[in-house]
Amino acid sequence: MTTVHVAASEPDAQLLAPNQIVPLLIGATVDEVERELVLQTLARCDGNRTRASRVLGLSVRTLRNKIRLYAASGIDVPAYQD
């Protein structure tokens, strides 16, 4: 069985099997899932937008536009950390 890494609030990521992840997604919209994926990826990349965009398969411009939308909605976006 394949396992998937899910970002956690602690440094060690939880390992969840696909049948454990699907219930977490039920009831969430695609936009909500995408937003969470973008924010967690940014956090894992220490706010580095170039690296996060590569991981997500997005252009830096597209990622920046998504971040602007999230910030305008009052969502806390991880800042770049050296």
Secondary structure, DSSP 8 states (H G I E B T S, - for coil): ---EEE--SSSS-EEE-HHHHHHHHTT--HHHHHHHHHHHHHHHTTT-HHHHHHHHT--HHHHHHHHHHHHHTT--------
